[in-house]
Amino acid sequence: MSINSNDLKERQEATPDNMLRTTDGRRRGRRSRKLEHWQVIAAMLMVYDIAAANMSYFLALWLRFDFVYSLIDKEYVAAWRNFIPIYTIFVLICFSVLGLYRSIWRFAGFDELVSIVEASVITMAFHTSFITLLFRRMPLSYYVLGAGIQFMLVLTARFSYRFYLRFMNTQHSSTATGKNVMLVGAGSSGQMILRDVAKAKEVNDRVVCIIDDNPNKWHRHMEGVPVVGGRDEILSSVEKYKVDKIYLAIPSATAEQKRDILNICNETGCELKQLPGIYQFLVGEIAVSKMQDVSVEDLLGREPIRADLEEVYVYINGKTVLVTGGGGSIGSELCRQIAGHSPKRLIIFDVYENNAYAIQLELKKKYPNLDLVTLIGSVRDSRRMFEVFEHYRPQIVYHAAAHKHVPLMEDSPCEAIKNNAIGTYKTAYAAMVHGCERFVLISTDKAVNPTNIMGASKRLCEMIIQSFDRLLKDGKASEIPQLFTHEGVENADKDGTGEVFRNIRTEFVAVRFGNVLGSNGSVIPVFKHQIENGGPVTVTHPDIIRYFMTIPEAVSLVMLAGTYAHGGEIFVLDMGSPVKIADLARNMIRLSGYKPDVDIKIEYTGLRPGEKLYEEKLMSEEGLRKTDNELIHIGSPIPFDEALFMTQLEQLMQRAYSNKPDIREYVEDMVSTYHPA
């Protein structure tokens, strides 16, 4: 028996697979035609509105005749009955146009109330006009009471669901195991947070009291929660209402205002959260999920430094920039800010490959079109530095490579000299002979009247920069010795004529600032680690103080100071008021949810070798000159004999590489302000 092609096609189409596909297609079609939940609710509301709109006017008529149906004039009843179909159609159209069937009524608010009022006024006007014109004039009470009853019925049906949910949430909160919250700020942001806490399903917390410094709001209620008083009531209210969390919802407050309030809140031991800032309020991002932990920076109590970097970006645009130590805390932030403003090429140079690799991955992901070069090497290697400058010809150098840990350098003083002082010399020399436009040294306040070898080595770096700049300006660049020809580096002045130095215009400057919050090896990461391990938190001395700045602040000012350079300056950054390290430790313990000296002990270990109670930003011999930026000052350089210094530097290098034990005494001869502790 033969099978033609048509029979075969029919049999193929009748196979179980095809039948399943056809059935599945019909199922998908049925699912796509299924009404959404909101459409079902809208249909139910339409049925309700039809009944409410018409029965409200009948109730008004019934009320007019003392609830006795037999007393109602039959003409009134007939007019009402005949007008029902017309009025029903109009009500449905009007309510639909005004969006009464598309709102999410569980979140109904003022806008929905306005829509209901508008719909009621329009339908009342229609009913009054057209029943009178088409049928007959009705009693005055019929119009007034009918409109009023209709409004109440429509309003009740829509808002009752929200009030029911709020009641259930209140009941749930009273029995839930969530935490009691104090809200600081009875303004618009506070109200939004209050509502978000009430409706959020994912949290069981409840706001039990509100703090606000405006006396006009005291002893009143917001969303049913009492405003108990100003900041003076925080401590007593925490105890009275058994508060576990405090939400700070005053995004427009200044840093000083926040600091004062947060310091009081910090005494309570409660968990602290705050809104990031005014931006969230402006864009409508006020919610519990947007609350952030209070950071140590918030407790420092000064406004963030916002430098106008327009000049910096104009200067950097289209140029090749080298950042030594580019994987470190300061170096990596320099790379981030430079990368975002169109350099021709950015070169990351670091001896530690893990850090360099991390910042390389970050910048490649964020700036895929950036010409990024990542190089591994040491600033102590002259051949490597000459190779980098010869090949890439950087126009701007930010020299952040350095050993900075004070106690470790006290134990290895020769390494501090090799890396910091000699490394700076080698990098600066390579920059000079290869035509670099500007060399910016990242210095430290520990270079001021140093009592440790790390600070003294950074002061030597500053003196190297000053010497290079002075000899260049005096036309004596050829007198700057190339101290490292023994390393196999070819002499820059090959023919001995000094011609290579004639057109050098490199500007050498240094930027000095204090401690940076959160940088590698700084006190804050150490404290965090100690707190996580249950303590104790170790502080060297109860009275020790330090200046602090965030990493982005420090870097932005470093870059801005670099644009003011004319050569030879030591720029000093204004870091505000100093901070007591012991207070910083206590604040960090409290922010972690513990009580200082109760849950986490604070131990005083004594000043470490070379450590001072306080850091100066400027030597007494250096005057201060202003710049166009009030946060940046210029310290007038202390004069010294550059020629003698260069001779001493050659001896210092030999002693450092020979690991001589008397290296401190020799540094003391070179740096008059260095007095080893």
N, C-alpha and C positions, 0 to 999 in steps of 0.2 A: 504494500500500500504506500503510495507516494504522498509526500506532504509538501504542499506548495509554500511559497514564501509568506503568503498572507496568513495561512493556518499557523505557521511557525511564529509569526509576530503576535497573533492572538494568544497563543499558548504562553509565550514569554511574558506578555502583559498580564496574564492570569496567574503568574507564579506567586507563591506566598510573599516573596520579598516585595514585589510590586504592590500586592494587596496591603502589606504593612505600610509601605510608603504612602499609599493612597489614604489609608485609614489615619496614619500619623498626620498627614497633611490636613485632613478634615478636623482632627483634634486640635491642631495648631490654629486652624481657622476659628474653631469654636472658642479657644482660649483668647484669641485676639478680640473676639466680639464680646467677651465677658465684661460686665460693668465693673468699673473701679469702685472701691469702697466709698470714695467721696461722692461719686455719682449716685450711689444708693442713698446716701445721707441727703443729697440735694433733692432727690425725688420725694423722700419722706417729708422734707421741709416744705416742698411745694404743696403736698396734700394737706399738711398742717396749716399752711398759710391760706389755702382756699377756705378751710373751715373757720380759721381765726378771723379772716377779713370779713366774711359774711355774717358769722354768728355774733361778732362784736356789735354790729349795727342792730341786729335783732335783739340782743340783750339790752342795748340802749333804748330801743322802742318798748321792750317789756318793762324796763325800769321806769320809763316815763309814765306808764299806766299802772304803777304800784304792784308790779309782778302778777297782774291779773290779766290773763290772755283774752278773756271775753270782753274786756273793756276796750281793747285796742280796736280802733277804727279799721274796718276791713279794707278800705282804700289804702291805708298806710301799709298793711300787710301785703296787699297786691303789688303796690309800687316797689316794696322791698324785694318781693319774690321775682318780679319781672326784671329788676335791675341786676340781680345776682349774676347771670351769665356774662353781661357786659363788664361788670366790675371785676369778676374773677379773671377774665382775660387781661384786663388792664393791670391788675395787681401783679400777675405773673410776669408780664413784660417789664413793668417798672422795677420789680425786685431783681430780675435777671440783669437788666441794664446797669443797675447800681451795685452789682456784684454780691448780692446777699446769698447766692447759692454757690459761690466759689471760695468764700473765706474759710480759713481754718479756725473754727470757733473755739477750740481749746485754748487758743492764744488770742482770743478776741480782746480788743482794746479800744482806744479812743476813736480810731479811724472807723472801726465797725459800728460804733455807736453813732457817729455822724451819718454814716450811710443809712442806718435805720431811721434816724430822725428825718433825713431828706426824703426817704421813701414814704414815711408816714404823712409828711406835709403834702407831698405831691398827690398821693392817693386820696387824702382827705379833701383836697381841692377838687379833684376829679369827681369824687362821690357827691360832694355838696352841689357842684355845678350841674352835673348831668342827670342825677335823679330828679332834680328840681325842674330842669328844662324838658326832659323826656317824659316824665310821669306826673309828679306833683310836688308841691312844697311840703316838706316834712317838719315836724316840731323842732325847734332850735336845740333842745336837749338831745335829740336824735343825732344831730351832726357832731356836737361837742363830745358827748359821752361815747359815741361810736368810734370816733377817731382816737380818743383816749384809751378805750378798752383794746382797740386793735394794736396801738403802739405797745401797750403793756404785754399783750400776748405774744407779739412778734419778738419783743426784746427778751422776755422771760425764756422763750424756747431756745434762743441762741446763747444767752449768757449763763443759763442755768448749768450747762455742762462744764463751763470753766469754773464756776463757783463750787460745783460738786467736786471737781478734781482738786481744787485748792483746799477744800475741807478734808478730803481724803489724805492729801499730802500733809496737812497739819496734824491729823490724827496719826499718820504714819511717823511723822517726825517726833511726836511726843513719846512714841514707843520704840523708835529706832535706836540703834547703837551708835549713831553718828556723833560727831563732835560739835560742841558749842562754839560759835564763831562770834567774835566782836568785829564790827565793821567800823573803820575810821573814815569818816567822810559821809555827810548826809546830803551830798549834791547829786547831780545827774548821774555821775558814774556810780556812786554808791547805790542809787536806786536801781540801776541796771544790774549791778552785782546781786543786790537783794532779790530781785525777781528771778535772776538766773539760778541762784541757790535754791529758791523755792520750787522751781519747775524741773531742775536737773534730776533725772532718774539715776544717774550713775553715782551720785553722792547722797549720803544721808545726813550731811551737816545741816545745821540750822543757825540762822543769825539770831542771837538772843539779846543783843544790845548794840547801840550805835553811839559813836563818839564824834562830836563836831565842835569846833571852837566858836561857832556862831551862837551867842546866847539866845537869839531869837528862835532857835530850833530846840532848845532844851525843854525837857519835860513834855515833849510832844511825841507823836508817833509817825513813822513812815512805813507804809505797808504793814501796819500792825505791830511794828517793832519799836520799842521806846528809845528815844534819843536821851541818854542819861546825863550828858554834860560834855565838858571840854576835856583836853588832854590830862588835866589834873585828876580826872576821875578814872583814868585807865587802870591804875593799879588796884583801886578798891573795887571797880566793876568786874575785873578779871576774877577776883575772889568771890564776889557776890553772885555772879552768874555762872561760876565754874567754867570759865572760858578756856578752850583748848587751842584755838587758832585765832589769829588776828589778821584781818584783811585790810590793807591800806589802799583806799580808793580815792586818792586825791592827786590825779596825774598832773595837775597844773602847779603843784607846790614846788617851791624852790628847793635846791639841795639842802640848804641850811634848815628849812622848815621840816623837810623829811628827816634829816638827821636828828633833830630835837625830839620828834615824835617817835622815831624808831629806837632811839636810845632809851626812852621810857618803856616802849613795848618790849625791848630786849631784856629789861629787868624782870619781866614776868615769867620768862621761860616758855612762853607759848610759841607755837609754830607761826612764823611770820610769812605773809605773802603780800605782794604789791602789784599794781598795774605798772607796766613798763614805762608809760609816759603819755603825754597829751595826744600823741599821734593816734593811739588806739581809740581815744574818745572821739577824735575828729572823723575817723573812718568807720566808727560804729563797731569796733572790735572789743566791746566791753563784755566780758564773760569770765566765769570762774576758770575756764580752761586757759585763759590768757594771763592769769595771775602767775607771777614768777617769785622764786625764792628771793629773799632779801640778801644782797651780797655785801661783802665787807666794804666795797667801794661806796655803797649807799651810806654806811655809817661814818665815812670820813667827812662827809658834810660839806663838800664844796661842789660848785657847778662844774660839770665836765668841761675841759678845755676844748674849745672848738676853733681851731686855727683855719683861717682863710688860705687855702692852699692853691689858689688860682695861679699865683706867681710861680709856685713850685712846678705845677703841671705844665705851664707854658715853657719853663726852663728845661724840664725833663723830656718833653715831647720830641720825638725823633732822634734821641741821643742814645748812645750805648752806655749802660750803667752797670757798674760792677759793685756787688755787695760781698765783702769778705765776712766770714762768719755768718753767711746767709741762711744757715739752718737753725741758728739760735733764736732765742726769744725776741730780741730786738731786730736781728738780721732778717728773720722770716717776716716780721711785720713790715719792715722796710720794703721787702720784696713784694708783699701784698699791695701796699699803697703805690709803689712804683708801677707794678704790672697793670694796674687799673687806669693808667693815664698815658698810654701810647708811647712807651719808649721804642726806639729803633730796635734795641736788643737789651735783654736783661741777663746778666751773668751772675749765677749763684756760685760762690766759692766757699767751700767748707772742708775741714779735715775729717769731719764725722759724717760718713756716708748715709747713715740712717736718717739723720735730721735733714740732710740735703735732699734725699729721695722723697721724704714726706712733703716738703714744701714744693718740690717739683711736681708731684702728682696733683697736689691741690691747685697749683696755678695752671697746669695744663688742662685740668677739667674746667676751671672757671674761665680761662682765657685761651681757647683753642688756637687762636690766630697769633698769639704772642710768640715772638722769636726768643725762645728761652734756652739758655745754655747752662747746664749744671756741671761744675767741675769739682773734682776732689783734689785737695792738696793743702799744704801748710804754708802759712805766711813766713815761716822760718826757712823755707827752701827757696833760695835766691834764683836758682835755675828755673824752678817752676814758675815763680812770679814773673821773671823776664819773658818766659815762653808765653804766658797768658797775655801780658801786655803787648808783646810783639805781634801776636796772632789776632787779638780781638780789638786792640786799640780803644779801650774804654775812655769815654770823655769825662765821666763823673764816677768817683769812687767813694763809697760809704764804707769806712773801715770799722767793722764791728767785731772782728775776730780778736778774742782776748781770753786769758784766764782771769776769772773775777772772784773766785771763792777765797775769802780772806784767810780763814784758818788753814786751808790746804796749802796756800801759797807761802804761809809762814813756815810750813814744814818743807817746802821745796822752793826756796827763794830764787835759785838759779833758773828754774823753769819759768817763773814769773818774768824775769828779765829777758830770757831767750824769746819767749812768745810775745809778750806785750811790747817791750821796748825795742828789741832787735827786730822782731817781726814787723813792727810799725815802720822802722827805719828802712828795711828792705822793700816793703810795699810802697812806701812813699818815694824811694829812690827810683824804683821801676816806673811808677806813675810819672815822675818828673821827666825822665829821659825819653819817655814815649809820648810826650805831648798831652798828657791828661789836663783837662781844663780846671777841674776842682777836686780836691781831696778833703773829705770831711771825716775827722776822727771822732769816734764815739768815746767820750771820756766820762768821768764820774766825780761825784763830790768827795769821794775818798782820796782824790788827788790833792785836796786842799789840806795843808798841814798834816801830811800823812803820818800815821803811827804804825803802819804795817807795810810790808814789802809790796803787796798788791797795789795799794794807793800810791806808793813811791814809784812803782813801775809805770803807772798811768800818768803820773806827773812827768816822768821822763818822756813819755809819748808826746805830751803837750810841748815839752821843751824841744823835742825833735821837730815837731811841726813848726814851731816858732823859728827855729834855726833855719830850716829849709826856706821858709818864707822870707826871712830877713836877708839871707845870703842871695836869694833870687832877686829881690828888689834892689840890692846893692850891686847887682851885676857880678856877683862872686860865686855863681853856681858851680863853676869849675873847681872851687875850693872845697866843695862837699865831697868828702872822701868816699870812694867805693870800697867799703870795708870787707867785701866778700869775694874778691877776685880769686882768693884761695879755693873757693868752692867750684872753680871751673867756669865762672861767668866771665864772658869777654868784657874787657874794659870798655865802658860806654864812650870814652874819649879816645878813640882808636889812634888818631894821629897826634894826639897831645897838644892840639892847637886850641882846644876849648870851644871849637866852632859848634859842636853839638849842643852846647848850653846857651848859645846866644839868643835864640828865639823862644826859649821856654817861658811860658806865662802861667804856669800852674799856680792856683790859689790854694793854700793850705790853711785849714781852720779846724778848730776843735769845738765840740758841743758837750757841755758838762751838765749832768743832772743826777738826781739821787736814785733811790730804790724804785724798782718797777714792780707793781703788783702782779703776782702770778708768774713772774719770769722764772726760768729754770734756776733752782738753787736758792730762790728767795724764801723769805720767812713764811709766807702764806701756804705754799705747798707742804712745807715741813710741818706746820701746825695742823693742817688737814690730816696728814698721815698719822700724826700723834693722836689726834682726837679719834680717828677711825679705829685705832688700836687700843682705845680705852685710857689713854694718857700714860704718864703725865705729859703736860705741855711744858717744854723747857724754854725759859726766858733767861738771858744772861744776867740781866740786872733790872730791878724794879723801876729804875728811872731812865733807862735807855730810850732814846727817841730817834726817829728817822723821818726823812721826807719821803713821800710816796706819790707815784703817778702811775696811771694805767699805761700799758704798752702802746696802744694806739695814740694816746695823748703824747707820750714821749717821742714817738717816731714822727708824728706830724710836726712837732716843734723842731725836731732835729732837721727835717727836710726844709722847713721854712727858714730856720737859721742859716742853712747852707746857701739859700738864695741871697742873703744879706752880705755874704762874704766878700771882702776885698783882699783878704790874705792876712794871716797872722793873728786873727782874733780868737779869743776863747769865749764862746757864747755860753751864757749861764741861763738856764731855764727857771722861771718862777714856779716853784712847786707848792705854793701855799704854805699852810701851817704844818709843822711837824706833828707826828703821831707817836704817842707812847706805845711801845711794843707790848707792854703788859696789858694795856687797855685793848689793844688789837686782839691779843690772845683770849681775853675774857669775852669779847664780842663774838669771836669765832666759836667759842664753846657754847655760848647761848644760842647762836644761830643754828647750831647742830642739835639743839634740843636738850642740852645738858646744863647743869648748874656749875659755875666755876668753883673750884675748891671743895665741892661736895661730890658731884659725879665724876668730874675730871679735875685732877689736881694740877696746880701750876707750881713748877719748881724753878728756883733761881740758881743757876749754875755758876755764876761769876763771869766777868768779862773774859773773852777768849784772847789769846795772844794777838796784839796789834789792833784790838777793837776799841773804839771810842764810845763814850756815852752819847755823843751827838756828832752829826756830820755837818761841817760848814759847806756852803755852796761857793764861797769866795774867800780867797786869802785877804787878810787885813791890808796887805800892801797893794792889792789890786783895787783900783777905783771902779765904779760902775758907770757905763755910758748907756744911754737909751737907744733903742731901735724904734722902727715904726710900729712894732708890736710890743704892747706893754708887758707881755709875758716873757719876752726875750731881752736879755741885757748883754752887754759886752764888758768883759773884764779886761782892764788895761794890763798888758803883759808885764811881768816883772823882768827888768833888764838883766841880762847875764852875758858873759863873754862867749859868743857862739863858737869862735875858733877854739878856745880852750875846751869848750863842751864837746866839740867833735873829737878832739884828741882823747879826752877822758872816755868818750863813748867807745872808741876803739879798744881801749884798755878794759872797759867794762865787758865788752863782748868776749874778749879773750878769757877773762876771769869766769864769766858765766859758762862758757863752753868747756872750761876746765873744771867747773863745779867747785870753785874755791870757797872755802867755808867763811871767808871774811867778806863776802859779797855785800852784806848790809853796810859795813863800814865804808866801803868804796862808794856805794849809792849815797850814803849820808854826806860824803864829800861833794858829790855832784848836785844833790838836791838840798839846798840850804834849809828848806822848811820841813825836811824829814827828820823825825825824832822817834826812833824805834821805842816801842813801849817796853 
